[in-house]
Amino acid sequence: MASRPPSSNPRSSRPRGSRARRALLAALVTASVAVPVAGAARPAAVPAPAPAVLAPLRAATPAALDERYAATRDDIRAAERMAAGHGDRRRAAVLRAMADPARHFLSFDGRDGGRTAEVFGDLSRAERIAVLVPGADTSLDRYERFRAGAVALQQELAGGAAVVAWLGYETPGTVSLEALTPGTADDAAPQLESFVSELSAASRPAARTSLLCHSYGSVVCARAASGLRVADIVLYGSPGTGTGADDVASLHTCASVWAGRGGNDWIADVPHMKLQLPFTTVGLGADPVSKGFGARIFDAGDGGHSDYLRRGSVSLANIARIVNGQTPEAPRA
């Protein structure tokens, strides 16, 4: 095949850095236009009562867990009644399903989009624990996809494992300025540190905990990494790890850091850089799957951005291997 002649278009000679900056600025402009429109289209916030103040979970014994699950179930039912009284039947239906006695929550707060920590499996006997940290647009009203991934992972894992779906922060909208900046992660990181610390203290002494961080959740995990005592930090579908986290060493963690990205994940087209503006820093920095970042790369298959924990997927199988303390498959050359 004949080689392509040199392009006369001056754009072709511009460095990649300037192209990335233009792409990032375009994303910023899109967010600045789309955010007010999206915000205007959202229904009014659904009111919810403040949850009961719970004592720290000192030990994950069956009795202590039953008591905690019963207390959070009462909080969920109170939120359901308030949502129904407000006329929000969709939210009331979501909460009614959550209040099923077969479901187990370590924490619940129905305010501001919702905060939950749902347990899958027997936490009292778990030797391996996976904590899922979600990305953008995860809330009570969009919780089912997050929960489905947790269920699929728990079923993929060998016996003796538990999964905790931690929705412990107000996630940014996918199309928003917050999704392009680390501010939300800065606010969420202390909450994640506190939760993992309490979970680790209450779990079996030899329990192995892995942190699984999807999309913007990887920014939260990177922010919290230095304060977490976990075996693994797994970053997948990541837009970056935020300001100051340019490589694994800068995370200041003893955990094994893994990274993967599906072959059809649109996040690959997000510029991995930081742009300093007068009012904020836009962009989330280093790409965790890049060679320079230094993470251990696993094969995430050819799925899209929401497919990492899809049943039967290559990514799910490899993430489960990491949680089980096994070596995942490397990407094919």
N, C-alpha and C positions, 0 to 999 in steps of 0.2 A: 504494500500500500504506500502511495506517495505521501511524503511528509507534508503537513499543513504549512502553508506559507506564513511568514511572520504577519501578525495582525497590525493594521494601521490604526487601530483603535487605541487612543492613548490610555484607556483604562487598563489594557492588558499589561502595561509596563508599570503600573502602580504597585507598590509593595502590598503584600497580603495584610500587613498590619492596618493600613489605611482602609482596606476593604472591610476588615473586621470591625473597625471603628464605625464605618458607615452603616454596616448591618446592625450594630448595637444601637446606634442613634435612631435607625429606622424602627427598631423594636421599642425604643423609648417613646418615640412619637406615637406609635401605634397604641402603646399602653396609655399614654396621656389622653388620647382620644377615646379609646375603648372603655377605660375604667369608669368615667362618669356615666356613659351610656349603659354599661353593664350594671353599675350600681343603681341606676334609676329603674332598671327592669326587675331588680330583686324585690321579692315580697318583704314587707316589714318584718323586723326581727320578731321571732316567736318568743314570748315571755316564758321564763322558767324560774322556779324558786331556787334559792340558794340551797345547796346540798347540806346534809348534816356534816358536822365537823367530826372526822374520824381519827381515832388514835393511830399512830404508826403501826404497821403490821410487823410485829416483833418476830414471829415465827410462822411459816406457812404450813401449819398443822391442819389436818382436816377440820377440826373444830373451829380454829381461828378463821380459816377461809370461809367456812359456812356462815359464820357470823358476819364477815365482811360482805359476802355476796348478798346476804339478806338485807343488810343496811343499804347497799347501793340499789338493790331492787326497790326498796321503799322510796328512794330518791327518784328513780326512774318513773315509778307510778305517780308520784306527786307531779313530776314534769308532764306526764301524759295528761293528767287531769287539767292542768293549767293550759296546755296546748289545745285540748278539746274545748275548754271554756272560751278560748280565744278564737275558736272557729277554724283552727288549722288542722284539718282532718288528716292531711298527709303526715305532718309531724307526729300527731297523736298515734297514727298507725305504726310509724317507725318505733315509737317508744313502747307501744303495746307489745310489739314483737321482742324488743329488748328486755322487757320485764318477764318474759317466759322463764319459769324456774329452771329450765334446762340450760340457760345461759348464765355466765358468770363474769361479773365485773369487779375489778379491784377498786375502781373509782368511777364516778359519774358526776358531771355537771352539765345541765342542759342549757346554760346561758351562753350567749355570744357564739352561736353555731355549734356548741357542744364540745365537751372534753370527756373522753372515756379511756378506760384500759380494760379490754375484754380478754379473758383467759380461755384458751383452747387446750384441752388436755388436763392432766392431773398435776397441778403445780406442787402439791405436797410431796410427790414422789419423783419429780422431774430431775433427771441428771443432766439434761441439756435444755436450755431455755433460749428461745429466739424472741427478741423484742423488735417488732416492726415499727418503723417511723415513717409516716406517710409524707407525700409531697403535696402539691397545690390542689386546691378545690376538694379537700376532704373535710366533711362535716357530717352532722347527724343526718341531714337530708341526702347526702351522697355517700353514706357509710357502707352500703351493701357491697360495693366493689372492693373496698378495703377489707371488709370482713371475709369475702369470698377468697381472697388471696391468703388470708390467715388460715382459713379452713383447709385450703388445698395444701399449704405447707405442712400443717399439722398431720395431715393424712399421708404426706410423702415421707415424713420423718420416721425413723425407727421408733420402737416402743421406748418409753422412758423419757419422752421429750414433751415440752409444752411450748405453746406460742402465745405471746401477749401482743395484742394489737393496741399500740399506744397512740391514741389521738389526744395528745396532751397540750396542744397549742392551736392557736387560731391560724390555720394555713392560709397562705396568700391565694388570690385568684390566679389562674394560669396566665391570663392576659391582664397584668397589673404591674405597676411600678414596684410593688413589694416583691414580686417574683423575680425581679432583676437586681435586687439589692439585699444585703445580708442583715438588715435591721430586724426582720421578723425572726430570723435564726438567733440573733443575739438575745432576743427576749425569751425564746423557747429553750435555749440550751440549759439554763439553770434548772428549768422544770424537768428536763430529761435527766440531768445529773441526779437530781433529788429522787426521781422515781427509780432509776436503776440502782442507786445506792440502797434504797429501802428494800427493793426486790432482792438484791444480792444478800443483804443482811438477813432477810427472812427465809431465803431458800436453803436447801441442803448445802453444807459446807463445800462439798466437792462439785456442786452444780457448775456447769460450763455455760456461760451466757454469751450469746452472739447478738450484735446489733445490726439490723438489716435496714438500710436507709435508701428509700426510693426518691428520685427526683429532687425536689427542694429539701426533702428530708435529709439528704446527704450534706447539705449546708448546715443543718441543725446538728447533725452528728459530728461534723468536723469541728464546729464551735465547742461542743461538749467533750470532745475526745480526751483531752488531757485530764479531765476529772472523772473518767469512767474506768471502772475495773471490769473489763470484759475481755473475752478471748479473741473475738473477731469483730471487726467493723467492716461491713460489706456495703459498698456504694454502687448503686446500679441506676441507670437512666439519669445520671447526674449532670446538672448544668454547670457544675463547678463546686468548689468547697469554700468559697468566700475569701475575704480579704485576709492576707497573712498566712493562708494555708496553701502554700505553693507546691508542697511535696509531702510525702509521708513523714519525713523527719520533723516538719513544722507542726504536725498534729500533736507531738509530744505524748505519744501513747505507746504502751507495751503490747497492745493488741496487734494481731495480724491484720493488715489492711488489704482488702480485696476490692476489685472493681470489675465491672462488666457492662457492656452495652449491646443491646440487640441490633441486628443488622438493619432493621427497618424502624429504628427509633428516631423520630424527628429531632430529638435533643442533640443529635450529632451536628446539626446545622446551626446550633446556637454558638455565637463567638465566645471562646474561652479567654476572656481578658477582663481588665478593669479600666473604667473610664471615669476620671475624677471630674465631677461637675461642681459648680459653686455650692449646691445645696446637698449633695450626696455623692456616693460612689456607685456607679452603675456597672453591673457585670459581676460575675461570681468566680472569676479567676480560673485557676488551673483545671485542666481536664484530667480526672482521675484515671482514665484509661490510657493516657499518654505515657510514653516511655519515661519521660523526665519526672513524672510524678512519683514513680517508684512503687506503686501498688502491685499486688499479685493479681494477674489478670485471669479471669475464668471465662469459659465459653458461655455466652448468653444467648446463643442461637440466633435466629433471624426474626424474632418477634418485634413488635412495636413497643411504644412507650408504656402501655398499660398491660403488657403481656408477660412480665417477668415471673409472676407467680401463677401463670395459667396452667391448669392441669395438663400433664403430658409434655410440657415444654422442656427444652434443654436447660433453660435458665433455672426453672424450678428444681430440676434434678441436681444441678450443680450447687445451688444455694443450700439445698438440703444436705448435701455432702459436707459443705463447710460447717453448718450447724452441728452435724454429727462428728466433727473433728476429723473428717476425711479430706483427701485431696480432690478438688474438682477437676474436671477436664479443662485443658487449656484450649484457647481458640485454635482452630485449624489454620495452618499457614495458607 
